[in-house]
Amino acid sequence: MDNIHFENQYAKVYLDQGLNTVFLEYKSKVPSHKDFLEINTKVISCFEAAQTQKMVADIRKMGILGLESQQWVADVLL
């Protein structure tokens, strides 16, 4: 059973409880760094809540990341 942690028009973050894995599924292009941060901050909080280190991300519809978002991924998410 999936436990949706966050969802908006751009992405969905959920936990597959059977796999104990966080899933990030982009639905469309993310228009701004602010929206990107909102989504990925929810990914981090889902990791913390689930106490897991496993993640699957479907980024096919995400679009191109701006430099500020790329730097945030390198500094914070990874």
C-alpha positions in Angstrom: 0.0 0.0 0.0 1.3 3.5 -0.9 1.3 6.3 1.6 1.2 9.7 -0.2 3.4 12.1 1.7 2.9 15.1 -0.7 1.3 15.8 -4.0 0.8 18.9 -6.2 0.3 19.6 -9.9 4.1 19.0 -10.5 5.0 15.9 -8.5 4.0 13.2 -6.0 6.1 11.9 -3.1 5.0 8.7 -1.5 6.3 5.7 0.4 5.8 2.2 -0.9 5.5 0.5 2.5 6.0 -3.0 1.1 9.4 -1.9 -0.3 10.1 0.7 2.4 11.1 3.0 -0.5 10.4 6.7 -1.1 9.1 7.4 -4.6 9.3 10.7 -6.3 7.2 11.0 -9.5 7.3 14.2 -11.5 4.0 14.9 -13.4 5.2 17.9 -15.4 7.9 20.5 -15.7 8.7 22.2 -12.4 8.5 26.0 -13.1 10.7 27.4 -10.4 13.4 26.8 -7.9 10.8 27.5 -5.1 8.6 24.7 -6.4 11.6 22.4 -6.8 12.6 23.1 -3.2 9.0 22.4 -1.9 8.9 19.0 -3.6 12.4 17.9 -2.6 12.0 19.1 1.0 9.0 16.8 1.2 11.2 14.0 -0.1 13.6 14.6 2.7 10.8 14.7 5.3 9.4 11.4 3.9 12.9 9.8 4.2 13.0 10.9 7.8 9.5 9.7 8.7 10.0 6.3 7.0 13.6 5.9 8.3 14.7 4.5 5.0 17.6 5.2 2.6 15.9 3.8 -0.5 14.5 6.0 -3.2 13.2 5.8 -6.7 12.7 9.0 -8.8 10.9 9.2 -12.1 12.3 12.4 -13.5 11.2 12.0 -17.2 8.7 14.9 -17.0 10.7 17.2 -14.6 12.3 19.4 -17.2 15.7 20.9 -17.0 17.0 22.0 -13.6 18.4 25.5 -13.1 21.8 26.0 -11.7 20.5 27.0 -8.3 18.4 23.8 -8.1 21.4 21.7 -9.2 23.5 23.3 -6.5 20.9 22.6 -3.9 20.8 18.9 -4.9 24.6 18.6 -4.6 24.7 20.5 -1.3 21.6 19.2 0.5 19.9 16.3 -1.1 23.0 14.2 -1.8 
